[in-house]
């Protein structure tokens, strides 16, 4: 494999100005018997409980408070599914057995809705708040504070202990690494400071015991041109093993060359879910590929998951930051290292970067339980 000289990454990353910002906040709490006793339910003729009035009461309270506090997009989810949010010019929702995905444009869409099965008691209630406007990253701290104030009143009106609510703030920025190759020359400097640090600069203080994780996912479309880079025997029981082995070897080599030692290649058709975990873990949960990392521990290396008998449409390349990646109080160097690695990766795979996109989505997450103090 050809190699380029390793360069010192700058303290700022230059991102194309057509990058898309997203922020959404989840507030989760258990649907306990104590909470249920304060909410209306109905017993069916068969003796089973119908929870429609319960869920509707919670949704109506959420929507009323959202209107009071100027939050345009709020959703109640009571079906125990994993909530994910993505950008789209058209608003729509897509559900699987394990997930509910919301597609929206924060600059134009408005949504208040609820998703539940009235005949099933959910284990937990998830309140979803979608940021809106054009300056998502600039306004992230203010949006977080608005949601916290709303949740305090929500808990108060339900006599719900505020400490039982866990808040999860998700932010990601999405862009084509090779936008310049396609003629898009305008860029903006980013330092990618940690969320807690960014919020503190705007007088929004987060809890001391937050868990946080920072990572990036690069989407690689696996077309016939890439598949033709290796010899594939259609008659073999594992015909695509050479392809996935080649991709894994190339990915591992370019990642380590730029000192990116926490990562994964997912080519098994599952949706990768990266989470903060005290112990590193890689597990399959239905349609999800769970990846747990502890950013405070030493890098766990590169892992790879694929199905050798199946050719997938997309491969996800995942880079997870550890405590050393943010030692300069920002993640710009981490992002630059990823871009350098992907430039080399694209060279090795002979990707026509002036035509084909290589999309990077940079994620920053924090989570903590609310308290009376915050």
C-alpha positions as CSV (number, residue, x, y, z in Angstrom):
1,X,0.0,0.0,0.0
2,X,1.2,3.5,-0.8
3,X,1.8,5.8,2.1
4,X,1.9,9.5,2.5
5,X,4.0,11.4,5.0
6,X,2.2,11.8,8.3
7,X,1.5,15.5,9.0
8,X,0.7,17.3,12.2
9,X,-3.0,18.0,12.3
10,X,-4.1,21.6,12.7
11,X,-6.0,22.8,15.8
12,X,-8.9,23.7,13.5
13,X,-10.8,21.6,11.1
14,X,-12.2,23.3,7.9
15,X,-15.6,21.9,7.1
16,X,-17.6,22.8,3.9
17,X,-20.3,25.4,4.6
18,X,-23.0,23.2,3.2
19,X,-22.5,20.7,6.1
20,X,-25.7,19.8,7.9
21,X,-26.2,20.3,11.6
22,X,-28.6,18.3,13.7
23,X,-29.4,18.3,17.4
24,X,-32.0,16.4,19.3
25,X,-32.5,15.8,22.9
26,X,-34.1,12.7,24.5
27,X,-35.6,12.7,28.0
28,X,-36.4,9.2,29.3
29,X,-38.2,8.0,32.4
30,X,-39.7,4.7,33.5
31,X,-43.5,4.3,33.4
32,X,-43.8,3.1,37.0
33,X,-46.9,2.0,38.8
34,X,-46.7,5.1,40.9
35,X,-46.8,7.3,37.8
36,X,-49.6,5.2,36.2
37,X,-51.7,5.7,39.3
38,X,-51.9,9.4,38.6
39,X,-52.8,9.0,34.9
40,X,-56.1,7.9,33.4
41,X,-56.4,4.3,32.0
42,X,-59.4,2.3,30.7
43,X,-60.2,-1.4,31.2
44,X,-61.4,-3.2,28.1
45,X,-64.3,-5.6,28.1
46,X,-61.8,-8.4,28.0
47,X,-60.3,-7.2,31.3
48,X,-57.1,-5.9,29.7
49,X,-55.9,-2.3,30.2
50,X,-56.0,0.3,27.5
51,X,-53.4,3.0,27.9
52,X,-54.6,5.5,25.2
53,X,-55.7,8.1,27.8
54,X,-52.5,7.7,29.7
55,X,-50.3,8.3,26.7
56,X,-52.5,11.1,25.4
57,X,-52.4,12.9,28.7
58,X,-48.6,12.8,28.7
59,X,-48.5,13.9,25.1
60,X,-50.9,16.8,25.7
61,X,-48.8,18.1,28.6
62,X,-45.7,17.8,26.5
63,X,-47.2,19.8,23.6
64,X,-48.7,22.5,25.9
65,X,-45.3,23.1,27.6
66,X,-43.5,23.0,24.2
67,X,-45.8,25.8,23.0
68,X,-45.2,27.7,26.2
69,X,-41.4,27.5,25.8
70,X,-41.2,28.0,22.1
71,X,-40.0,24.5,21.2
72,X,-41.4,23.7,17.8
73,X,-40.6,20.0,17.4
74,X,-41.6,17.6,20.3
75,X,-42.6,14.0,20.2
76,X,-43.7,11.4,22.7
77,X,-42.5,7.8,22.0
78,X,-44.0,5.1,24.2
79,X,-43.2,1.9,22.3
80,X,-39.7,1.2,23.7
81,X,-38.0,1.6,20.4
82,X,-34.6,3.2,19.8
83,X,-35.0,6.8,18.6
84,X,-32.8,8.0,15.9
85,X,-32.9,11.4,14.0
86,X,-31.6,12.2,10.5
87,X,-31.7,15.2,8.1
88,X,-34.1,15.1,5.2
89,X,-35.8,17.7,3.0
90,X,-39.0,15.8,3.4
91,X,-40.4,15.1,6.8
92,X,-41.3,11.5,7.5
93,X,-40.9,8.7,10.1
94,X,-39.8,5.1,9.6
95,X,-40.3,2.3,12.1
96,X,-38.8,-1.1,12.4
97,X,-39.2,-3.7,15.2
98,X,-36.5,-2.0,17.2
99,X,-36.2,1.6,15.9
100,X,-38.1,4.7,15.1
101,X,-36.3,7.1,12.8
102,X,-37.3,10.7,12.3
103,X,-36.3,12.5,9.1
104,X,-36.7,16.3,9.1
105,X,-35.1,19.6,8.0
106,X,-34.5,21.8,11.1
107,X,-34.9,24.9,9.0
108,X,-38.4,24.3,7.9
109,X,-40.3,21.5,9.6
110,X,-42.6,21.6,12.6
111,X,-43.7,18.4,14.3
112,X,-45.8,17.5,17.4
113,X,-46.8,13.9,17.4
114,X,-47.0,10.7,19.6
115,X,-46.2,7.1,18.8
116,X,-47.5,4.3,21.0
117,X,-49.7,1.2,21.1
118,X,-52.6,1.8,23.4
119,X,-52.8,-1.9,24.3
120,X,-49.2,-2.2,25.5
121,X,-47.7,-0.8,28.6
122,X,-44.3,0.7,27.7
123,X,-41.3,0.2,30.0
124,X,-40.3,3.8,29.5
125,X,-41.5,7.1,28.1
126,X,-39.2,8.9,25.7
127,X,-39.7,12.6,25.0
128,X,-38.0,13.8,21.8
129,X,-37.0,17.4,21.2
130,X,-35.7,18.4,17.8
131,X,-33.7,21.6,17.4
132,X,-34.9,24.0,14.7
133,X,-33.5,27.0,12.9
134,X,-30.4,27.7,10.9
135,X,-27.7,28.1,13.6
136,X,-28.1,24.7,15.3
137,X,-24.6,24.5,16.8
138,X,-24.5,28.1,17.9
139,X,-27.9,27.8,19.6
140,X,-27.3,24.3,21.1
141,X,-26.7,25.4,24.7
142,X,-29.8,27.6,24.7
143,X,-31.9,24.8,23.3
144,X,-30.6,22.4,25.9
145,X,-31.5,24.9,28.7
146,X,-35.0,25.4,27.3
147,X,-35.5,21.7,27.3
148,X,-34.3,21.4,30.9
149,X,-36.7,24.1,32.1
150,X,-39.6,22.4,30.2
151,X,-38.7,19.1,31.9
152,X,-38.7,20.6,35.3
153,X,-42.3,21.8,34.8
154,X,-43.3,18.6,33.2
155,X,-42.0,16.6,36.2
156,X,-43.6,19.0,38.7
157,X,-47.1,18.7,37.1
158,X,-46.9,14.9,37.2
159,X,-45.3,14.7,40.6
160,X,-42.6,12.8,38.9
161,X,-39.2,12.8,40.7
162,X,-36.9,15.0,38.6
163,X,-34.0,12.6,39.3
164,X,-35.8,9.8,37.5
165,X,-35.4,11.7,34.2
166,X,-32.3,10.9,32.1
167,X,-31.5,13.5,29.4
168,X,-29.5,12.6,26.3
169,X,-28.2,15.4,24.1
170,X,-27.2,14.2,20.6
171,X,-25.5,16.5,18.1
172,X,-24.0,15.6,14.7
173,X,-22.5,17.4,11.7
174,X,-22.7,15.8,8.3
175,X,-20.7,16.6,5.2
176,X,-18.9,15.1,2.2
177,X,-15.2,14.8,2.9
178,X,-14.5,15.4,-0.8
179,X,-16.7,18.5,-1.3
180,X,-13.7,20.4,-2.6
181,X,-13.1,17.8,-5.3
182,X,-16.6,18.5,-6.6
183,X,-16.0,22.2,-6.9
184,X,-17.3,23.3,-3.5
185,X,-14.6,25.6,-2.2
186,X,-16.3,27.5,0.7
187,X,-15.4,26.2,4.2
188,X,-15.7,27.2,7.8
189,X,-13.3,26.6,10.7
190,X,-14.4,24.4,13.6
191,X,-12.6,23.6,16.8
192,X,-15.1,20.9,17.8
193,X,-15.0,21.6,21.5
194,X,-16.6,19.1,23.9
195,X,-20.3,19.9,24.6
196,X,-19.7,20.6,28.3
197,X,-17.0,23.1,27.5
198,X,-19.1,24.8,24.7
199,X,-22.1,25.1,27.0
200,X,-20.0,26.5,29.9
201,X,-18.8,29.3,27.7
202,X,-22.5,30.3,27.3
203,X,-23.2,30.0,31.1
204,X,-25.0,26.7,30.7
205,X,-23.6,24.2,33.3
206,X,-24.1,20.5,32.9
207,X,-24.0,18.0,35.7
208,X,-20.7,16.8,37.1
209,X,-21.5,13.1,36.5
210,X,-22.2,13.2,32.8
211,X,-21.2,10.5,30.4
212,X,-20.0,11.6,27.0
213,X,-18.8,10.1,23.8
214,X,-17.5,11.5,20.6
215,X,-17.2,9.6,17.3
216,X,-17.5,9.7,13.6
217,X,-19.1,7.4,11.0
218,X,-18.1,7.4,7.4
219,X,-20.6,5.9,4.9
220,X,-18.9,3.9,2.1
221,X,-21.2,2.9,-0.8
222,X,-20.1,-0.6,-1.8
223,X,-20.5,-0.6,-5.6
224,X,-19.4,-3.1,-8.2
225,X,-16.2,-1.1,-8.9
226,X,-15.0,-1.6,-5.4
227,X,-16.1,-5.3,-5.4
228,X,-14.0,-5.8,-8.5
229,X,-10.8,-4.9,-6.7
230,X,-10.5,-8.5,-5.4
231,X,-11.2,-11.9,-6.9
232,X,-14.6,-13.1,-5.8
233,X,-15.7,-16.8,-6.4
234,X,-19.5,-16.9,-6.6
235,X,-19.4,-20.7,-6.1
236,X,-17.7,-20.4,-2.7
237,X,-19.6,-20.7,0.6
238,X,-18.0,-17.4,1.7
239,X,-17.6,-15.5,-1.6
240,X,-17.2,-12.0,-0.2
241,X,-14.6,-12.9,2.5
242,X,-11.7,-11.7,0.3
243,X,-13.5,-8.3,-0.2
244,X,-14.2,-7.7,3.4
245,X,-10.8,-8.8,4.4
246,X,-9.2,-6.4,1.9
247,X,-11.4,-3.5,3.2
248,X,-10.6,-4.3,6.8
249,X,-6.9,-4.5,6.2
250,X,-6.9,-1.2,4.3
251,X,-9.1,0.5,6.9
252,X,-6.9,-0.8,9.8
253,X,-3.7,0.3,8.0
254,X,-4.8,3.9,7.2
255,X,-6.4,4.3,10.6
256,X,-3.3,3.3,12.5
257,X,-1.1,5.3,10.2
258,X,-2.9,8.5,11.4
259,X,-3.0,7.3,15.1
260,X,-6.7,6.4,15.0
261,X,-6.7,3.3,17.3
262,X,-10.4,3.1,18.3
263,X,-12.6,2.0,15.4
264,X,-14.8,-0.5,13.7
265,X,-15.8,-1.6,10.2
266,X,-19.4,-2.8,10.0
267,X,-20.4,-4.6,6.9
268,X,-23.1,-7.0,8.1
269,X,-26.2,-5.1,7.3
270,X,-26.8,-4.1,10.9
271,X,-27.2,-0.5,12.2
272,X,-24.1,0.5,14.3
273,X,-25.1,2.1,17.6
274,X,-22.1,3.6,19.5
275,X,-22.6,4.1,23.2
276,X,-20.6,5.1,26.3
277,X,-19.9,2.0,28.3
278,X,-17.7,1.2,31.3
279,X,-16.5,-1.9,29.5
280,X,-15.7,-2.3,25.8
281,X,-18.3,-4.4,24.1
282,X,-19.3,-5.6,20.7
283,X,-22.7,-7.3,20.4
284,X,-25.5,-8.0,18.0
285,X,-29.0,-7.1,19.3
286,X,-31.5,-7.9,16.6
287,X,-31.0,-5.4,13.8
288,X,-28.5,-3.4,15.8
289,X,-24.8,-3.7,16.1
290,X,-24.0,-2.4,19.5
291,X,-20.5,-0.9,20.1
292,X,-19.7,0.2,23.7
293,X,-16.6,2.2,24.5
294,X,-15.1,3.8,27.5
295,X,-13.3,7.0,26.3
296,X,-11.2,7.1,29.5
297,X,-9.6,3.7,28.8
298,X,-6.8,2.9,26.5
299,X,-7.8,2.3,22.8
300,X,-9.4,-1.0,22.2
301,X,-8.2,-1.3,18.6
302,X,-10.0,-1.9,15.3
303,X,-12.9,-4.4,15.2
304,X,-14.6,-5.7,12.1
305,X,-18.0,-7.4,11.6
306,X,-19.2,-8.8,8.3
307,X,-21.2,-11.6,6.7
308,X,-19.0,-13.4,4.2
309,X,-21.9,-14.8,2.2
310,X,-23.7,-11.5,1.7
311,X,-22.8,-8.4,-0.3
312,X,-24.1,-5.3,1.5
313,X,-24.9,-2.0,-0.1
314,X,-23.0,0.2,2.5
315,X,-20.1,-0.2,4.8
316,X,-19.8,2.0,7.9
317,X,-16.3,3.0,9.0
318,X,-16.4,4.1,12.7
319,X,-13.8,6.2,14.6
320,X,-14.2,6.6,18.3
321,X,-12.4,9.3,20.3
322,X,-10.7,8.6,23.6
323,X,-9.6,11.0,26.3
324,X,-6.3,11.7,24.5
325,X,-8.1,12.8,21.3
326,X,-9.6,15.8,23.2
327,X,-6.5,16.6,25.2
328,X,-6.2,20.0,23.5
329,X,-9.7,20.8,24.6
330,X,-11.2,20.2,21.2
331,X,-11.6,17.4,18.6
332,X,-10.4,19.3,15.5
333,X,-7.2,17.3,15.4
334,X,-9.3,14.1,15.6
335,X,-11.5,15.2,12.7
336,X,-8.4,16.1,10.6
337,X,-6.8,12.8,11.3
338,X,-10.0,11.0,10.1
339,X,-10.0,13.1,6.9
340,X,-6.4,12.3,6.2
341,X,-7.0,8.6,6.8
342,X,-10.0,8.7,4.4
343,X,-8.0,10.5,1.7
344,X,-5.5,7.7,1.8
345,X,-8.3,5.1,2.0
346,X,-10.0,6.6,-1.1
347,X,-6.6,6.6,-3.0
348,X,-6.2,2.9,-2.2
349,X,-9.7,2.1,-3.3
350,X,-9.4,4.3,-6.4
351,X,-12.6,6.1,-5.5
352,X,-13.5,8.8,-8.0
353,X,-13.8,11.6,-5.4
354,X,-14.8,14.2,-8.0
355,X,-18.0,12.3,-8.4
356,X,-18.7,9.9,-5.6
357,X,-19.4,11.3,-2.1
358,X,-17.8,9.9,1.1
359,X,-20.0,11.2,3.8
360,X,-18.7,11.8,7.3
361,X,-21.1,12.3,10.3
362,X,-19.4,13.7,13.4
363,X,-21.2,12.8,16.6
364,X,-21.0,14.3,20.1
365,X,-23.3,12.9,22.8
366,X,-23.7,13.7,26.5
367,X,-26.1,12.0,29.0
368,X,-26.9,12.5,32.7
369,X,-29.8,12.3,35.2
370,X,-31.5,15.6,36.0
371,X,-31.2,16.8,39.6
372,X,-32.8,19.6,41.7
373,X,-29.6,21.6,41.2
374,X,-29.5,21.5,37.4
